[in-house]
Amino acid sequence: FIRDFGDKNADKFKMPLYINSTPKGASVSIDGKIVGKTPYLLQYNWPEKHKITVKQERFQTESRDLSAIKDSWNLDLQLNREIDKDINLRSKILRIFPHNKNLVAATKGAVHIFNPSEGIVGSHSIGNLGMMSDNLHKWASFISHSNDYIVVPSTSDSISVLDGSAEIINNIQLNTDIESQPLLYVNELFGAGQRLALSDNGLSIGPADGAVKSVHSANRIISGPITVSDDFDQLLVFVSHTGQFMGYDESNKEVAWTANSSAAHVGKLTEIEPGKYLTTLDDSRLAMFAINLEGAKKVWDKSLPKSVITQPIVSGKRVFLALKQQVLVYNLSGLKLHTIDLKEDVSSISAHAQSGIAIGSKSGQVTFYNKDAKLMWQLKLEAEPSALLVIENRVYIGTSNGHVFILSP
């Protein structure tokens, strides 16, 4: 600091204060007068009293009394995002996903179809989920959808097929608890209608609006089914509880091939490019498999520093993995590009290749990073962000107390 001797301000000290914010470029006002944008170097006479205000569009305004920060050379502010809209569904949000022009929120006890401008379009109540009541996020991950239908486990051993307004199209009673996500697909050999393949003491298939039948009961399914096809043929591929890939030919009613995954547990199979599927092995490895009409073959396999807490998210040419207090970003060749270290346990994650990565923490914090893992903004909530969805022009935050907050990226 510099002391000005020999004048009437001799008892004052010239002090610098470096004002910064995340995001940068916020306007800085001193006593109501705009003086610049962050980062900004303020020089003032201590101990004069001034009020500093930092303001950015779509963020909450932050104000500080200069006397309260007189012992610091820096004022670094993390600006909190403003919420554009709040929809209260009154029960813990477990998953949010888009469906045609609407959104679907799976909550504790129901599935709601809603529109940000019109509110709730329809709802479907959930019955007794049995053992899945202790892992509701697992139940929510079993919900599948196509343009025509939404398939929801309604109890531990039954599923409901809904239309876009949550009206029931079909109820299917199972012989055992559901263990993987059902598949909606089309097989032109059986017509143009949607078909349903699911785990039920093995593989059961049939029309989505009709009866399904068991076609292969030798092994329980823990991952899949998915479809692989060419111009003429199509197979249903799934992973059994023994870690075996199996390709089932629906037209010939037979298993066409089997292949070993080299794992006791295989996660959800996510197609990242034609014929290439990403998954986790034993919750501790990230792997890519080439799967086609001839079989399944591992392309690469990467060990992870800790167990994953959610299935990988693939967007564009990026793979996003949530660990306990980290989010890892890989390319499609298995090369790690970024590590986002958090000081809190991760509760949820969503990503969009062009928009960015939203990460929820159990403490109520939501942080948003761009595709290069640079922090863009944060939001502190009163409840845990239990479900996130990032799409091209919106961020949806579902909370443990039943709110869906909508923000622009």
N, C-alpha and C positions, 0 to 999 in steps of 0.2 A: 504494500500500500504506500501511498504518497501523502505526507502531511504538509498542508499549506501553512507555513509560518508567516507571521507578519501581517495578517489581515484579520478582518472580523470573523472569518471562518476558521481561525487557528485551532479551535477545539474540535474540528471535524476532520475526518480522514477520508481521502478519496479511495473508494473501494470498487473492485470489479465484481460482476456477477454474470456468469455464463449461463444463459437460459436455453435449454434444449427440450425437445418433446419428441415422443413417438406417437403418431407420425410427425415428421418434420414439416416445416412450412406453415405452422400455425401462427396466427397473428398475435403479437405481443403488445399489450397496452399498459401504460404506466399512469395510474390515477385517471383512467378513462380515455387517455390519448394514445392512439396507435403509434408505435415507434418503430416497428419492424416485424420480421418473421423469424421463427426459430430455424436454426440456431442464432441467438442474438447475444451480443456482449453489452451489458449495461454497466455504466460507470456512474456512481452516485456518491454523495457525501454522507458518510456514516456519522451520527446515528439518525439521519433524517428518516421520516416515516413515509412510505409509499405503498400503494397497492398494485401488485402485478397481476394481470389477467392474461391468460393464454386461451385462445379460442380457435376452433377449427370446425368447419361445417361437418355435420353428422356425428360430432363428438360432444361430450359433456364439457362445458366450460370449467376451467380450473383457475382459482384465484388464491393468491398468497399475500399476506402482509410481509413487507420486507423486513420488519423488525423481528419476525419469527424465524427468519433464515439468515440472520446477520453473521452467524459463525461459519457459514459455508460459502465457498467460492462458486458452487454450482447449484443450479436448480434444474433437475432433470425430471420431467413429468411424463408419465405414461397416461395418455388421454384415454378415457373410457368411451366406448362407442355408445351412441344413442340407439335406442330400440325403435324401429319404424312401426311395428305392430305387435300386439300381444293377443293371442287366442288362448283362452283358459279352458282346458279339457278336464280339469279337476281330478286327474289321476296321473300317476307317474308315467312319463313318456318313455317308451322302451325302444322305439324305432320310428323313423320317418323316411318315407320314400315317395317318389313321384308316381302318379298313375294317370295317364292321359293328361288332361288339363287340371287335374286335382292333385291333392297330396293325401297320403294315408299315414295316420299316426296310430301305432300299436301302443295301447296303454294297459295298465294293470286292470284287467277286467273287460276290455272292449277293444274293438278296432273302429276307428273313426275315419271317414272320408271327408275331407274339408277343402275349402277353397279360401285363399287369403282374403278375397274380396266379399265372398258370400257367406262364409262361416261353414258350419257342419252340413254336409250334403246327406250323409247317412251314417248309421252306426250298427255294429254287430256285437252282441254281448258274448262273452267267453264263459264256458262252464268250468267244471273242476279239472284242473290241469295236472292233478296228481303230483308225481315227483318233479315235474317241470315248474311247479309253484315255487320251488326253491331256486330256480334259475330262469327267471322270466325273460332275461335277455336271450337265452338259448331258444326259448319258445318263439320270441319275436323274430329270431333269425330264420326260423322254419317257414315263415310266411313267404309265399311266392306269388308272382303275378305276371300277367301278359296284358296285351291291349284289351282283351275281352273280360278276363276274370282275375279275381284275387282268391288265393287258396289259403285258408286260415285253419290251424289246429284249434278246434273248438273245445275239445277236452283232451286228456292225455292219449286217448285211443280213438278219436274221431276227427274228421276234418270237414269244413264247410267250404263250398265253392260259391263265391259271391260275384255279383255284377258290379258295375262302377258306381252304383248307388247303395251298396251293401245289402241288396236284396239276395236272399238265399236261392241259388240255382240248384244246388245238390248237397246232400249230406251223405258222408261215407263213413261207415263204421269199420274200424280196423280190428285186427286180431291181437295186436300188441301195441305198445307205446311207440309213437313216431320217433325216429332217431335221426332223420336227415330232412333236408328241404325238398318238398315235392317239385316235380317238373311239369310245366305246361308246354306242350310242343305240338307239332303237326307232322303226321306221317301220311303222305298223299296216297299210299296204298290202302289206307282206311278212310279216305275222304278228306275234305278240306277243313273239317271241324277240329277244334282244340281237343287234344288228348291229355291224359294225366298219368304220370308214372310216379310211384312213391314206394317208400319202405314199409312193408307190412309182413314180417316173418320172411323177408326176402323181397322180391320185386313184384309189385302189382301194377297193372296198367288197364286203361279203358278210356272211354269218352269222358270229358270233363263234366258233362251234364248227365251222365248215366252211371252204370255199374262198372266197377273195376274188379278185375280178377287176378288172383295170384298166378304168376307164370314161372316163377323160379323161387323156390323156398329153401335152397340149400344153405344160404348164408344171409345173415342180417346185413343191412346196408348202413354204413356209417358216413358215406360221402357220395354225393350224386343222387339220382342219375343225371347225366347230361346226354346230349345227342351228338354224334359225329356222323358225317355223311359225305357223299360225293353226288354226282349228277343222277345216279341210279339207286344207290343203296344207302341204308341208314342203320345205325346201331344205337342202342341205349348202353351207356357205359356207367358203371358204378364201382365203388370200393366196398368190399365186405369187411366184417369185423376182424378178419384175419389179416387184413392189409393187402388182399388180392384185388387187382383191377379185373373187371369182368366185362366183356363186350357181348351184349345180348341182341340177337337178331329177332326182331319182333315178327317179321314175316315168316321166318322158318321155325319160330318158337324154339330156339336153341342158343346155347352159349357159343359164340364164334371163337373166342379166345380168352385167355387169362394171362396176367402178368403180375410180377411181384413188385410192390411199392418199396420194399426194404424199410418198412415202418410199421409200428403197431397201431398208430393212429394217423389218419390222413384228413386234413381239413377240407374246406369247401374248394371245389375245382372252379377256377375263374379263367375263362378264355381271354388271353391277352393279345393274340393274333391268330389267324386261321391255323387250327391244328395244334396250338401251343397253349398249355394250361398251367396256371400258377396255383400253388397250394402250400400248406405248411405240413411238416412231418413231425409227429410227436411234440408239437407246439414249440420245438426248439430249432427247427431248420426250415429254410425257405427253399422251395424247389420248383423247377419247371419240368413238365412232362410233355412229350410229343405224343398225342393220342389220335389215332385214325382207325380206319376200318381193319387194319392189319394187327394192331396191338397198341401197347403203351410203353414208352421208353423214356427214362429219365435223361434230361438234357443237361441240367446242372443242379447242384445242391449246395447251399450255403449255411454254415452253422451260425446261429444267432447268439448274442451274449447272454440273453435271458429269454424266458418263455414269453410267447406272444399272449396278449390279453384280448385281442380281436382278430378276426380274419383279415388278410391283406386287402387293401383297397387299391384298385388299379384304375388310373385315369390318365388318358393320353399315353405317354411312354414312361410313366413313373409308377412305382409301387410304394405304398405307404404302409408301414407296420408299426403298431403301437405295442411297446413293452411297458413295464411297470411305471417308469418315470422318463421314458424316452420315446421319440418317434424317429424311425429310420426311414430314409428315402433311398430307393434303389432304382437303377434302370432295368430294362428288360433282359439284360445279359447277366444280372445278378451282381453288378458293380454298385457298391454303396456310394451314394452321391453326397448325402447330408445326414448329420445326426442332430436332432433337436433335443437338447437336454432340458428337462423340467425339474423343478424342485418339489413337485407334488405328484401324487399318483394320478395317472390318466384314467378318466372315466369313459370317454368317448372320442371318436375321431371321424372326420369326413374330409374328402379332398376332391378338388376339381382341377384338372391339369392347367387350365388357363387362369382360373380365379385364385386358387391357393388352398391352404390346409387349415382347417379349424380343429383345435384340440380342446377338449373339455377336461377339467381337473375336478377331483372329488371335493375340493374346497369351494367350488363355485366359480372358478376362474375359467374364462374362455379366451384363448389366444388365437390369433389369425396370422398365418405366415404366407408369404408369396411362394411361387413355385420354386424359388431358389433358397427357401428356408429363412428368409429375412422377416423379422417381426414387423407386422404392419399395424395391428391394433389389438386391444384387449378389452374385455368386459367382465366386470365383477358382478356376480349374481348372488341372491340370497339362498338359492338352492343349487344342488348339484346338476350340471348339464349332463343329463343321462342319455341323450340322443342328439346327433348332429347330422345335418344334410347341407352340403355345399353344391349348388348347381350354378349355372353360368351367371346369373344375375341376382342371386339371393343366397343368404345364409339362414338356415332354420335351426333354432336351438330349442330342443325339448328338455324340460327340467323334471326333477324328481317330485316337484309339487304340482305338476300338471299343466304348466304353461308352455306354449310354443311361441317363442319370440322370433320375429322376422326382421332381418337387417339386410341392407344393401352391402355388397362386398367393400 
